[in-house]
Amino acid sequence: MNDQPKNEQSSGARDREIRAALDQHWAASDGNDLETEHRIYREDAVLEYPQSGERTRGRRNIQNQRGSQPSKKRFTVRRIIGGGDLWITEFILTYDGKPSYTVSIMEFVDDKVVRETQYFADPFAAPAGRAQWVERMDT
């Protein structure tokens, strides 16, 4: 017998479904499967890139904008965290061999992404002066 309230059970199932959809989304992104990659979005989804000041409205526009990218892209997911309507993915987006450390914040409504914001950061050399206090990470 399960003592969890019904809404907790259903939210757990919903979280598992969203997590599976995210796994499929990022795998399709890495595989350049534009149709599967963009199934996660609502038709009225909004994608924002604050660093470039761009906002793309609508699933088709998001897909077309990404599909027009001439660079060879690879996606390496570092971790996905979240629950309910808010999910965050940390990943390395590599364009033509150059990595960019990326954070995607996705907001869900009705099991689809209604808003995504992505932040990008280039790698940088660690200052030697702090080497005694840090450990090197594999990237």
N, CA, C and O atoms as CSV, one atom per row, in Angstrom:
chain,resi,resn,atom,element,x,y,z
A,1,MET,N,N,0.840,-1.181,0.000
A,1,MET,CA,C,0.000,0.000,0.000
A,1,MET,C,C,0.885,1.243,0.000
A,1,MET,O,O,1.880,1.296,0.723
A,2,ASN,N,N,0.534,2.231,-0.796
A,2,ASN,CA,C,1.307,3.455,-0.914
A,2,ASN,C,C,0.635,4.539,-0.092
A,2,ASN,O,O,-0.539,4.849,-0.297
A,3,ASP,N,N,1.403,5.130,0.864
A,3,ASP,CA,C,0.844,6.147,1.751
A,3,ASP,C,C,0.971,7.568,1.213
A,3,ASP,O,O,0.523,8.512,1.862
A,4,GLN,N,N,1.579,7.736,0.025
A,4,GLN,CA,C,1.707,9.072,-0.534
A,4,GLN,C,C,0.358,9.579,-1.018
A,4,GLN,O,O,-0.420,8.819,-1.595
A,5,PRO,N,N,0.076,10.850,-0.789
A,5,PRO,CA,C,-1.155,11.418,-1.354
A,5,PRO,C,C,-1.137,11.322,-2.871
A,5,PRO,O,O,-0.071,11.313,-3.486
A,6,LYS,N,N,-2.307,11.251,-3.466
A,6,LYS,CA,C,-2.428,11.065,-4.903
A,6,LYS,C,C,-1.704,12.159,-5.691
A,6,LYS,O,O,-1.071,11.856,-6.702
A,7,ASN,N,N,-1.777,13.423,-5.258
A,7,ASN,CA,C,-1.126,14.492,-6.004
A,7,ASN,C,C,0.396,14.349,-5.982
A,7,ASN,O,O,1.051,14.721,-6.956
A,8,GLU,N,N,0.983,13.817,-4.895
A,8,GLU,CA,C,2.417,13.573,-4.853
A,8,GLU,C,C,2.793,12.440,-5.794
A,8,GLU,O,O,3.833,12.491,-6.450
A,9,GLN,N,N,1.940,11.408,-5.861
A,9,GLN,CA,C,2.202,10.313,-6.781
A,9,GLN,C,C,2.173,10.807,-8.218
A,9,GLN,O,O,3.050,10.469,-9.013
A,10,SER,N,N,1.168,11.607,-8.552
A,10,SER,CA,C,1.049,12.080,-9.929
A,10,SER,C,C,2.153,13.068,-10.262
A,10,SER,O,O,2.620,13.093,-11.401
A,11,SER,N,N,2.596,13.903,-9.285
A,11,SER,CA,C,3.685,14.829,-9.574
A,11,SER,C,C,4.991,14.070,-9.784
A,11,SER,O,O,5.820,14.471,-10.601
A,12,GLY,N,N,5.172,12.979,-9.049
A,12,GLY,CA,C,6.362,12.151,-9.263
A,12,GLY,C,C,6.359,11.521,-10.642
A,12,GLY,O,O,7.393,11.468,-11.308
A,13,ALA,N,N,5.194,11.043,-11.075
A,13,ALA,CA,C,5.073,10.465,-12.418
A,13,ALA,C,C,5.300,11.538,-13.474
A,13,ALA,O,O,5.963,11.287,-14.480
A,14,ARG,N,N,4.755,12.730,-13.255
A,14,ARG,CA,C,4.941,13.837,-14.206
A,14,ARG,C,C,6.412,14.219,-14.288
A,14,ARG,O,O,6.930,14.443,-15.382
A,15,ASP,N,N,7.095,14.296,-13.142
A,15,ASP,CA,C,8.523,14.613,-13.149
A,15,ASP,C,C,9.318,13.580,-13.940
A,15,ASP,O,O,10.234,13.933,-14.682
A,16,ARG,N,N,8.969,12.308,-13.784
A,16,ARG,CA,C,9.661,11.254,-14.550
A,16,ARG,C,C,9.405,11.412,-16.041
A,16,ARG,O,O,10.309,11.212,-16.852
A,17,GLU,N,N,8.174,11.772,-16.408
A,17,GLU,CA,C,7.846,11.985,-17.823
A,17,GLU,C,C,8.599,13.182,-18.395
A,17,GLU,O,O,9.117,13.124,-19.510
A,18,ILE,N,N,8.655,14.257,-17.629
A,18,ILE,CA,C,9.393,15.436,-18.098
A,18,ILE,C,C,10.871,15.116,-18.204
A,18,ILE,O,O,11.519,15.509,-19.174
A,19,ARG,N,N,11.409,14.419,-17.237
A,19,ARG,CA,C,12.835,14.052,-17.287
A,19,ARG,C,C,13.118,13.193,-18.518
A,19,ARG,O,O,14.137,13.388,-19.181
A,20,ALA,N,N,12.247,12.259,-18.828
A,20,ALA,CA,C,12.422,11.432,-20.028
A,20,ALA,C,C,12.347,12.296,-21.294
A,20,ALA,O,O,13.109,12.086,-22.238
A,21,ALA,N,N,11.429,13.263,-21.307
A,21,ALA,CA,C,11.321,14.170,-22.454
A,21,ALA,C,C,12.579,15.016,-22.599
A,21,ALA,O,O,13.034,15.261,-23.716
A,22,LEU,N,N,13.147,15.465,-21.478
A,22,LEU,CA,C,14.393,16.230,-21.516
A,22,LEU,C,C,15.545,15.383,-22.035
A,22,LEU,O,O,16.337,15.840,-22.859
A,23,ASP,N,N,15.638,14.140,-21.550
A,23,ASP,CA,C,16.688,13.242,-22.048
A,23,ASP,C,C,16.556,13.064,-23.563
A,23,ASP,O,O,17.555,13.099,-24.282
A,24,GLN,N,N,15.327,12.874,-24.046
A,24,GLN,CA,C,15.091,12.721,-25.472
A,24,GLN,C,C,15.441,14.010,-26.224
A,24,GLN,O,O,16.041,13.962,-27.298
A,25,HIS,N,N,15.066,15.157,-25.658
A,25,HIS,CA,C,15.354,16.455,-26.271
A,25,HIS,C,C,16.851,16.661,-26.463
A,25,HIS,O,O,17.291,17.015,-27.557
A,26,TRP,N,N,17.637,16.443,-25.417
A,26,TRP,CA,C,19.073,16.694,-25.509
A,26,TRP,C,C,19.762,15.663,-26.393
A,26,TRP,O,O,20.718,16.001,-27.091
A,27,ALA,N,N,19.303,14.417,-26.382
A,27,ALA,CA,C,19.864,13.414,-27.293
A,27,ALA,C,C,19.569,13.789,-28.746
A,27,ALA,O,O,20.433,13.656,-29.613
A,28,ALA,N,N,18.350,14.255,-29.009
A,28,ALA,CA,C,17.990,14.682,-30.369
A,28,ALA,C,C,18.782,15.922,-30.771
A,28,ALA,O,O,19.179,16.053,-31.929
A,29,SER,N,N,19.017,16.835,-29.823
A,29,SER,CA,C,19.838,18.016,-30.110
A,29,SER,C,C,21.228,17.590,-30.539
A,29,SER,O,O,21.768,18.097,-31.522
A,30,ASP,N,N,21.810,16.648,-29.789
A,30,ASP,CA,C,23.152,16.160,-30.116
A,30,ASP,C,C,23.168,15.424,-31.449
A,30,ASP,O,O,24.160,15.476,-32.177
A,31,GLY,N,N,22.078,14.740,-31.773
A,31,GLY,CA,C,21.992,13.987,-33.019
A,31,GLY,C,C,21.497,14.790,-34.206
A,31,GLY,O,O,21.326,14.246,-35.297
A,32,ASN,N,N,21.264,16.092,-34.003
A,32,ASN,CA,C,20.784,16.987,-35.069
A,32,ASN,C,C,19.442,16.531,-35.637
A,32,ASN,O,O,19.183,16.679,-36.831
A,33,ASP,N,N,18.598,15.979,-34.780
A,33,ASP,CA,C,17.244,15.557,-35.151
A,33,ASP,C,C,16.291,16.690,-34.764
A,33,ASP,O,O,15.737,16.692,-33.665
A,34,LEU,N,N,16.107,17.642,-35.663
A,34,LEU,CA,C,15.361,18.863,-35.357
A,34,LEU,C,C,13.901,18.601,-34.992
A,34,LEU,O,O,13.363,19.274,-34.112
A,35,GLU,N,N,13.260,17.654,-35.636
A,35,GLU,CA,C,11.850,17.372,-35.326
A,35,GLU,C,C,11.697,16.876,-33.893
A,35,GLU,O,O,10.886,17.407,-33.134
A,36,THR,N,N,12.471,15.862,-33.522
A,36,THR,CA,C,12.385,15.314,-32.172
A,36,THR,C,C,12.845,16.335,-31.142
A,36,THR,O,O,12.246,16.449,-30.072
A,37,GLU,N,N,13.897,17.075,-31.452
A,37,GLU,CA,C,14.430,18.084,-30.537
A,37,GLU,C,C,13.366,19.107,-30.139
A,37,GLU,O,O,13.343,19.564,-28.997
A,38,HIS,N,N,12.500,19.461,-31.061
A,38,HIS,CA,C,11.555,20.551,-30.809
A,38,HIS,C,C,10.145,20.090,-30.410
A,38,HIS,O,O,9.254,20.921,-30.231
A,39,ARG,N,N,9.941,18.798,-30.271
A,39,ARG,CA,C,8.641,18.296,-29.783
A,39,ARG,C,C,8.356,18.717,-28.355
A,39,ARG,O,O,7.200,18.750,-27.934
A,40,ILE,N,N,9.387,19.036,-27.617
A,40,ILE,CA,C,9.241,19.382,-26.204
A,40,ILE,C,C,8.591,20.750,-26.012
A,40,ILE,O,O,8.125,21.060,-24.915
A,41,TYR,N,N,8.552,21.573,-27.062
A,41,TYR,CA,C,8.055,22.947,-26.947
A,41,TYR,C,C,6.577,23.065,-27.287
A,41,TYR,O,O,6.077,22.376,-28.176
A,42,ARG,N,N,5.888,23.940,-26.574
A,42,ARG,CA,C,4.531,24.329,-26.954
A,42,ARG,C,C,4.615,25.164,-28.227
A,42,ARG,O,O,5.664,25.723,-28.548
A,43,GLU,N,N,3.512,25.241,-28.940
A,43,GLU,CA,C,3.479,26.057,-30.167
A,43,GLU,C,C,3.797,27.520,-29.871
A,43,GLU,O,O,4.378,28.204,-30.712
A,44,ASP,N,N,3.423,28.012,-28.681
A,44,ASP,CA,C,3.635,29.416,-28.331
A,44,ASP,C,C,4.863,29.625,-27.438
A,44,ASP,O,O,4.955,30.633,-26.738
A,45,ALA,N,N,5.797,28.683,-27.462
A,45,ALA,CA,C,6.986,28.770,-26.623
A,45,ALA,C,C,7.824,30.005,-26.974
A,45,ALA,O,O,7.793,30.511,-28.096
A,46,VAL,N,N,8.566,30.462,-25.975
A,46,VAL,CA,C,9.488,31.590,-26.139
A,46,VAL,C,C,10.878,31.125,-25.718
A,46,VAL,O,O,11.045,30.502,-24.670
A,47,LEU,N,N,11.872,31.436,-26.547
A,47,LEU,CA,C,13.271,31.132,-26.257
A,47,LEU,C,C,14.029,32.446,-26.165
A,47,LEU,O,O,13.947,33.281,-27.066
A,48,GLU,N,N,14.772,32.630,-25.070
A,48,GLU,CA,C,15.546,33.856,-24.903
A,48,GLU,C,C,17.032,33.541,-24.734
A,48,GLU,O,O,17.419,32.600,-24.042
A,49,TYR,N,N,17.848,34.368,-25.396
A,49,TYR,CA,C,19.298,34.367,-25.246
A,49,TYR,C,C,19.678,35.749,-24.708
A,49,TYR,O,O,19.948,36.653,-25.499
A,50,PRO,N,N,19.706,35.940,-23.372
A,50,PRO,CA,C,19.973,37.272,-22.821
A,50,PRO,C,C,21.305,37.878,-23.262
A,50,PRO,O,O,21.406,39.095,-23.415
A,51,GLN,N,N,22.320,37.052,-23.465
A,51,GLN,CA,C,23.635,37.597,-23.802
A,51,GLN,C,C,23.670,38.239,-25.183
A,51,GLN,O,O,24.438,39.173,-25.411
A,52,SER,N,N,22.845,37.746,-26.109
A,52,SER,CA,C,22.808,38.354,-27.448
A,52,SER,C,C,21.597,39.258,-27.621
A,52,SER,O,O,21.451,39.922,-28.647
A,53,GLY,N,N,20.719,39.281,-26.602
A,53,GLY,CA,C,19.539,40.135,-26.663
A,53,GLY,C,C,18.481,39.623,-27.626
A,53,GLY,O,O,17.707,40.414,-28.165
A,54,GLU,N,N,18.430,38.302,-27.856
A,54,GLU,CA,C,17.473,37.730,-28.809
A,54,GLU,C,C,16.343,37.006,-28.091
A,54,GLU,O,O,16.550,36.346,-27.072
A,55,ARG,N,N,15.148,37.146,-28.645
A,55,ARG,CA,C,13.968,36.414,-28.180
A,55,ARG,C,C,13.307,35.821,-29.421
A,55,ARG,O,O,13.041,36.528,-30.393
A,56,THR,N,N,13.049,34.531,-29.377
A,56,THR,CA,C,12.387,33.849,-30.487
A,56,THR,C,C,11.035,33.355,-29.991
A,56,THR,O,O,10.957,32.669,-28.972
A,57,ARG,N,N,9.971,33.702,-30.712
A,57,ARG,CA,C,8.619,33.311,-30.318
A,57,ARG,C,C,8.083,32.241,-31.271
A,57,ARG,O,O,8.143,32.391,-32.491
A,58,GLY,N,N,7.563,31.166,-30.692
A,58,GLY,CA,C,6.934,30.105,-31.464
A,58,GLY,C,C,7.862,28.944,-31.746
A,58,GLY,O,O,9.029,29.121,-32.093
A,59,ARG,N,N,7.303,27.734,-31.584
A,59,ARG,CA,C,8.098,26.507,-31.766
A,59,ARG,C,C,8.731,26.434,-33.138
A,59,ARG,O,O,9.909,26.097,-33.255
A,60,ARG,N,N,7.976,26.741,-34.180
A,60,ARG,CA,C,8.528,26.675,-35.551
A,60,ARG,C,C,9.666,27.666,-35.747
A,60,ARG,O,O,10.665,27.342,-36.390
A,61,ASN,N,N,9.529,28.865,-35.201
A,61,ASN,CA,C,10.608,29.846,-35.316
A,61,ASN,C,C,11.850,29.403,-34.555
A,61,ASN,O,O,12.972,29.607,-35.018
A,62,ILE,N,N,11.647,28.793,-33.382
A,62,ILE,CA,C,12.784,28.265,-32.623
A,62,ILE,C,C,13.487,27.193,-33.444
A,62,ILE,O,O,14.712,27.195,-33.561
A,63,GLN,N,N,12.710,26.277,-34.011
A,63,GLN,CA,C,13.287,25.199,-34.810
A,63,GLN,C,C,13.997,25.753,-36.048
A,63,GLN,O,O,15.107,25.324,-36.363
A,64,ASN,N,N,13.379,26.687,-36.742
A,64,ASN,CA,C,13.999,27.252,-37.944
A,64,ASN,C,C,15.271,28.026,-37.605
A,64,ASN,O,O,16.266,27.939,-38.325
A,65,GLN,N,N,15.237,28.779,-36.512
A,65,GLN,CA,C,16.424,29.526,-36.090
A,65,GLN,C,C,17.576,28.575,-35.804
A,65,GLN,O,O,18.703,28.819,-36.234
A,66,ARG,N,N,17.306,27.506,-35.090
A,66,ARG,CA,C,18.364,26.542,-34.767
A,66,ARG,C,C,18.795,25.752,-36.000
A,66,ARG,O,O,19.976,25.444,-36.166
A,67,GLY,N,N,17.837,25.430,-36.858
A,67,GLY,CA,C,18.167,24.674,-38.065
A,67,GLY,C,C,19.011,25.460,-39.054
A,67,GLY,O,O,19.697,24.868,-39.887
A,68,SER,N,N,18.970,26.776,-38.975
A,68,SER,CA,C,19.751,27.613,-39.886
A,68,SER,C,C,21.207,27.747,-39.446
A,68,SER,O,O,22.029,28.300,-40.177
A,69,GLN,N,N,21.526,27.245,-38.263
A,69,GLN,CA,C,22.883,27.340,-37.729
A,69,GLN,C,C,23.834,26.498,-38.579
A,69,GLN,O,O,23.661,25.282,-38.660
A,70,PRO,N,N,24.837,27.114,-39.215
A,70,PRO,CA,C,25.719,26.354,-40.111
A,70,PRO,C,C,26.770,25.522,-39.386
A,70,PRO,O,O,27.356,24.618,-39.982
A,71,SER,N,N,27.018,25.810,-38.119
A,71,SER,CA,C,28.081,25.130,-37.387
A,71,SER,C,C,27.692,23.700,-37.025
A,71,SER,O,O,26.516,23.382,-36.849
A,72,LYS,N,N,28.712,22.846,-36.918
A,72,LYS,CA,C,28.489,21.496,-36.413
A,72,LYS,C,C,28.399,21.590,-34.893
A,72,LYS,O,O,29.317,22.079,-34.234
A,73,LYS,N,N,27.270,21.112,-34.342
A,73,LYS,CA,C,27.012,21.225,-32.905
A,73,LYS,C,C,27.062,19.859,-32.236
A,73,LYS,O,O,26.674,18.844,-32.814
A,74,ARG,N,N,27.552,19.866,-30.998
A,74,ARG,CA,C,27.493,18.687,-30.135
A,74,ARG,C,C,27.027,19.143,-28.764
A,74,ARG,O,O,27.361,20.241,-28.320
A,75,PHE,N,N,26.253,18.294,-28.093
A,75,PHE,CA,C,25.706,18.591,-26.775
A,75,PHE,C,C,26.162,17.506,-25.804
A,75,PHE,O,O,25.941,16.319,-26.045
A,76,THR,N,N,26.790,17.910,-24.719
A,76,THR,CA,C,27.188,16.986,-23.662
A,76,THR,C,C,26.519,17.448,-22.376
A,76,THR,O,O,26.913,18.460,-21.797
A,77,VAL,N,N,25.524,16.718,-21.936
A,77,VAL,CA,C,24.790,17.077,-20.724
A,77,VAL,C,C,25.634,16.733,-19.508
A,77,VAL,O,O,26.118,15.610,-19.366
A,78,ARG,N,N,25.801,17.712,-18.639
A,78,ARG,CA,C,26.517,17.494,-17.387
A,78,ARG,C,C,25.549,17.081,-16.292
A,78,ARG,O,O,25.840,16.162,-15.527
A,79,ARG,N,N,24.390,17.752,-16.205
A,79,ARG,CA,C,23.375,17.350,-15.238
A,79,ARG,C,C,22.058,18.049,-15.553
A,79,ARG,O,O,22.018,19.116,-16.166
A,80,ILE,N,N,20.994,17.408,-15.113
A,80,ILE,CA,C,19.637,17.944,-15.220
A,80,ILE,C,C,19.048,17.906,-13.825
A,80,ILE,O,O,19.059,16.870,-13.160
A,81,ILE,N,N,18.533,19.047,-13.386
A,81,ILE,CA,C,17.877,19.103,-12.083
A,81,ILE,C,C,16.554,19.836,-12.242
A,81,ILE,O,O,16.398,20.681,-13.124
A,82,GLY,N,N,15.618,19.505,-11.389
A,82,GLY,CA,C,14.352,20.213,-11.447
A,82,GLY,C,C,13.224,19.371,-10.914
A,82,GLY,O,O,13.412,18.267,-10.401
A,83,GLY,N,N,12.043,19.936,-11.057
A,83,GLY,CA,C,10.825,19.278,-10.645
A,83,GLY,C,C,9.660,20.196,-10.925
A,83,GLY,O,O,9.815,21.414,-11.011
A,84,GLY,N,N,8.504,19.607,-11.064
A,84,GLY,CA,C,7.324,20.420,-11.339
A,84,GLY,C,C,7.470,21.146,-12.660
A,84,GLY,O,O,7.730,20.528,-13.692
A,85,ASP,N,N,7.302,22.461,-12.626
A,85,ASP,CA,C,7.311,23.263,-13.848
A,85,ASP,C,C,8.656,23.891,-14.175
A,85,ASP,O,O,8.758,24.602,-15.175
A,86,LEU,N,N,9.708,23.658,-13.366
A,86,LEU,CA,C,10.993,24.311,-13.584
A,86,LEU,C,C,12.122,23.288,-13.627
A,86,LEU,O,O,12.315,22.516,-12.688
A,87,TRP,N,N,12.868,23.296,-14.736
A,87,TRP,CA,C,13.954,22.347,-14.951
A,87,TRP,C,C,15.180,23.089,-15.480
A,87,TRP,O,O,15.067,24.009,-16.290
A,88,ILE,N,N,16.340,22.672,-15.007
A,88,ILE,CA,C,17.597,23.297,-15.397
A,88,ILE,C,C,18.535,22.216,-15.914
A,88,ILE,O,O,18.708,21.166,-15.295
A,89,THR,N,N,19.134,22.502,-17.065
A,89,THR,CA,C,20.123,21.598,-17.643
A,89,THR,C,C,21.433,22.347,-17.782
A,89,THR,O,O,21.481,23.436,-18.355
A,90,GLU,N,N,22.498,21.756,-17.252
A,90,GLU,CA,C,23.853,22.250,-17.489
A,90,GLU,C,C,24.446,21.367,-18.568
A,90,GLU,O,O,24.412,20.141,-18.466
A,91,PHE,N,N,24.992,21.992,-19.603
A,91,PHE,CA,C,25.599,21.196,-20.657
A,91,PHE,C,C,26.728,21.954,-21.330
A,91,PHE,O,O,26.867,23.167,-21.177
A,92,ILE,N,N,27.528,21.214,-22.074
A,92,ILE,CA,C,28.573,21.818,-22.880
A,92,ILE,C,C,28.086,21.761,-24.317
A,92,ILE,O,O,27.844,20.686,-24.865
A,93,LEU,N,N,27.948,22.924,-24.911
A,93,LEU,CA,C,27.559,23.049,-26.311
A,93,LEU,C,C,28.836,23.322,-27.086
A,93,LEU,O,O,29.501,24.336,-26.875
A,94,THR,N,N,29.164,22.423,-27.970
A,94,THR,CA,C,30.393,22.569,-28.747
A,94,THR,C,C,30.022,22.908,-30.181
A,94,THR,O,O,29.351,22.133,-30.862
A,95,TYR,N,N,30.470,24.079,-30.631
A,95,TYR,CA,C,30.281,24.519,-32.019
A,95,TYR,C,C,31.612,24.387,-32.736
A,95,TYR,O,O,32.598,25.015,-32.352
A,96,ASP,N,N,31.636,23.568,-33.776
A,96,ASP,CA,C,32.861,23.390,-34.567
A,96,ASP,C,C,34.091,23.179,-33.682
A,96,ASP,O,O,35.153,23.742,-33.945
A,97,GLY,N,N,33.944,22.374,-32.643
A,97,GLY,CA,C,35.056,22.016,-31.776
A,97,GLY,C,C,35.331,22.988,-30.639
A,97,GLY,O,O,36.208,22.718,-29.819
A,98,LYS,N,N,34.620,24.107,-30.553
A,98,LYS,CA,C,34.836,25.091,-29.486
A,98,LYS,C,C,33.734,24.960,-28.436
A,98,LYS,O,O,32.559,25.158,-28.745
A,99,PRO,N,N,34.109,24.625,-27.180
A,99,PRO,CA,C,33.090,24.426,-26.142
A,99,PRO,C,C,32.553,25.737,-25.582
A,99,PRO,O,O,33.270,26.732,-25.479
A,100,SER,N,N,31.280,25.710,-25.225
A,100,SER,CA,C,30.635,26.802,-24.508
A,100,SER,C,C,29.839,26.163,-23.380
A,100,SER,O,O,28.987,25.306,-23.618
A,101,TYR,N,N,30.121,26.583,-22.157
A,101,TYR,CA,C,29.421,26.037,-21.000
A,101,TYR,C,C,28.076,26.733,-20.914
A,101,TYR,O,O,28.002,27.960,-20.860
A,102,THR,N,N,27.014,25.939,-20.901
A,102,THR,CA,C,25.674,26.459,-21.115
A,102,THR,C,C,24.724,26.007,-20.012
A,102,THR,O,O,24.816,24.891,-19.501
A,103,VAL,N,N,23.806,26.911,-19.660
A,103,VAL,CA,C,22.724,26.596,-18.725
A,103,VAL,C,C,21.412,26.895,-19.442
A,103,VAL,O,O,21.219,27.981,-19.987
A,104,SER,N,N,20.525,25.924,-19.430
A,104,SER,CA,C,19.186,26.071,-19.991
A,104,SER,C,C,18.187,26.004,-18.850
A,104,SER,O,O,18.175,25.050,-18.073
A,105,ILE,N,N,17.350,27.027,-18.759
A,105,ILE,CA,C,16.280,27.058,-17.764
A,105,ILE,C,C,14.970,26.914,-18.526
A,105,ILE,O,O,14.620,27.771,-19.338
A,106,MET,N,N,14.250,25.836,-18.264
A,106,MET,CA,C,12.999,25.556,-18.971
A,106,MET,C,C,11.828,25.614,-18.001
A,106,MET,O,O,11.866,25.038,-16.914
A,107,GLU,N,N,10.792,26.321,-18.421
A,107,GLU,CA,C,9.552,26.397,-17.665
A,107,GLU,C,C,8.486,25.621,-18.437
A,107,GLU,O,O,8.287,25.832,-19.633
A,108,PHE,N,N,7.812,24.729,-17.734
A,108,PHE,CA,C,6.818,23.853,-18.356
A,108,PHE,C,C,5.396,24.265,-17.990
A,108,PHE,O,O,5.129,24.718,-16.876
A,109,VAL,N,N,4.493,24.098,-18.952
A,109,VAL,CA,C,3.050,24.191,-18.750
A,109,VAL,C,C,2.462,23.034,-19.551
A,109,VAL,O,O,2.778,22.864,-20.729
A,110,ASP,N,N,1.607,22.241,-18.912
A,110,ASP,CA,C,0.984,21.102,-19.602
A,110,ASP,C,C,2.019,20.175,-20.228
A,110,ASP,O,O,1.830,19.700,-21.348
A,111,ASP,N,N,3.111,19.914,-19.512
A,111,ASP,CA,C,4.151,18.963,-19.926
A,111,ASP,C,C,4.930,19.391,-21.169
A,111,ASP,O,O,5.603,18.563,-21.783
A,112,LYS,N,N,4.854,20.658,-21.547
A,112,LYS,CA,C,5.623,21.191,-22.677
A,112,LYS,C,C,6.335,22.460,-22.219
A,112,LYS,O,O,5.884,23.133,-21.292
A,113,VAL,N,N,7.436,22.778,-22.867
A,113,VAL,CA,C,8.182,23.993,-22.541
A,113,VAL,C,C,7.439,25.199,-23.087
A,113,VAL,O,O,7.117,25.265,-24.273
A,114,VAL,N,N,7.170,26.156,-22.199
A,114,VAL,CA,C,6.535,27.406,-22.599
A,114,VAL,C,C,7.581,28.520,-22.683
A,114,VAL,O,O,7.416,29.477,-23.440
A,115,ARG,N,N,8.663,28.389,-21.897
A,115,ARG,CA,C,9.726,29.399,-21.914
A,115,ARG,C,C,11.054,28.713,-21.620
A,115,ARG,O,O,11.159,27.872,-20.727
A,116,GLU,N,N,12.060,29.093,-22.391
A,116,GLU,CA,C,13.422,28.624,-22.137
A,116,GLU,C,C,14.352,29.821,-22.214
A,116,GLU,O,O,14.241,30.663,-23.105
A,117,THR,N,N,15.264,29.877,-21.264
A,117,THR,CA,C,16.319,30.886,-21.283
A,117,THR,C,C,17.637,30.145,-21.251
A,117,THR,O,O,17.837,29.253,-20.427
A,118,GLN,N,N,18.551,30.521,-22.163
A,118,GLN,CA,C,19.864,29.891,-22.202
A,118,GLN,C,C,20.956,30.933,-21.971
A,118,GLN,O,O,20.920,32.033,-22.523
A,119,TYR,N,N,21.930,30.551,-21.136
A,119,TYR,CA,C,23.097,31.373,-20.840
A,119,TYR,C,C,24.335,30.614,-21.298
A,119,TYR,O,O,24.427,29.401,-21.109
A,120,PHE,N,N,25.280,31.318,-21.896
A,120,PHE,CA,C,26.477,30.720,-22.474
A,120,PHE,C,C,27.726,31.342,-21.853
A,120,PHE,O,O,27.771,32.549,-21.616
A,121,ALA,N,N,28.735,30.518,-21.591
A,121,ALA,CA,C,29.996,31.015,-21.047
A,121,ALA,C,C,31.158,30.285,-21.716
A,121,ALA,O,O,31.166,29.057,-21.811
A,122,ASP,N,N,32.120,31.050,-22.169
A,122,ASP,CA,C,33.324,30.460,-22.756
A,122,ASP,C,C,34.265,30.003,-21.647
A,122,ASP,O,O,34.281,30.582,-20.561
A,123,PRO,N,N,35.053,28.956,-21.926
A,123,PRO,CA,C,36.036,28.532,-20.924
A,123,PRO,C,C,37.122,29.605,-20.771
A,123,PRO,O,O,37.334,30.418,-21.672
A,124,PHE,N,N,37.801,29.597,-19.631
A,124,PHE,CA,C,38.914,30.515,-19.405
A,124,PHE,C,C,39.978,29.806,-18.598
A,124,PHE,O,O,39.694,28.839,-17.891
A,125,ALA,N,N,41.205,30.288,-18.704
A,125,ALA,CA,C,42.324,29.691,-17.983
A,125,ALA,C,C,42.227,30.045,-16.503
A,125,ALA,O,O,41.948,31.188,-16.141
A,126,ALA,N,N,42.458,29.064,-15.672
A,126,ALA,CA,C,42.424,29.277,-14.225
A,126,ALA,C,C,43.673,30.032,-13.800
A,126,ALA,O,O,44.772,29.698,-14.242
A,127,PRO,N,N,43.527,31.046,-12.949
A,127,PRO,CA,C,44.693,31.773,-12.450
A,127,PRO,C,C,45.579,30.857,-11.600
A,127,PRO,O,O,45.077,30.104,-10.766
A,128,ALA,N,N,46.865,30.923,-11.811
A,128,ALA,CA,C,47.810,30.079,-11.079
A,128,ALA,C,C,47.794,30.385,-9.592
A,128,ALA,O,O,48.071,29.499,-8.784
A,129,GLY,N,N,47.478,31.617,-9.208
A,129,GLY,CA,C,47.523,32.030,-7.811
A,129,GLY,C,C,46.545,31.326,-6.895
A,129,GLY,O,O,46.704,31.388,-5.675
A,130,ARG,N,N,45.556,30.668,-7.429
A,130,ARG,CA,C,44.620,29.961,-6.553
A,130,ARG,C,C,44.752,28.442,-6.643
A,130,ARG,O,O,43.924,27.712,-6.098
A,131,ALA,N,N,45.776,27.972,-7.319
A,131,ALA,CA,C,45.963,26.526,-7.534
A,131,ALA,C,C,46.044,25.737,-6.225
A,131,ALA,O,O,45.608,24.587,-6.167
A,132,GLN,N,N,46.601,26.350,-5.176
A,132,GLN,CA,C,46.744,25.611,-3.914
A,132,GLN,C,C,45.419,25.327,-3.230
A,132,GLN,O,O,45.365,24.484,-2.335
A,133,TRP,N,N,44.336,26.014,-3.629
A,133,TRP,CA,C,43.037,25.842,-2.959
A,133,TRP,C,C,42.004,25.084,-3.797
A,133,TRP,O,O,40.909,24.792,-3.315
A,134,VAL,N,N,42.337,24.775,-5.011
A,134,VAL,CA,C,41.355,24.175,-5.922
A,134,VAL,C,C,41.859,22.855,-6.466
A,134,VAL,O,O,43.049,22.546,-6.388
A,135,GLU,N,N,40.949,22.088,-7.011
A,135,GLU,CA,C,41.312,20.880,-7.733
A,135,GLU,C,C,40.833,21.037,-9.165
A,135,GLU,O,O,39.824,21.697,-9.413
A,136,ARG,N,N,41.530,20.451,-10.087
A,136,ARG,CA,C,41.181,20.532,-11.503
A,136,ARG,C,C,40.009,19.604,-11.796
A,136,ARG,O,O,39.956,18.483,-11.288
A,137,MET,N,N,39.084,20.065,-12.603
A,137,MET,CA,C,37.926,19.268,-13.011
A,137,MET,C,C,38.135,18.789,-14.436
A,137,MET,O,O,38.741,19.485,-15.250
A,138,ASP,N,N,37.635,17.604,-14.732
A,138,ASP,CA,C,37.582,17.145,-16.114
A,138,ASP,C,C,36.460,17.896,-16.798
A,138,ASP,O,O,35.366,18.010,-16.246
A,139,THR,N,N,36.709,18.406,-17.979
A,139,THR,CA,C,35.676,19.137,-18.708
A,139,THR,C,C,35.301,18.437,-19.980
A,139,THR,O,O,34.441,18.918,-20.719
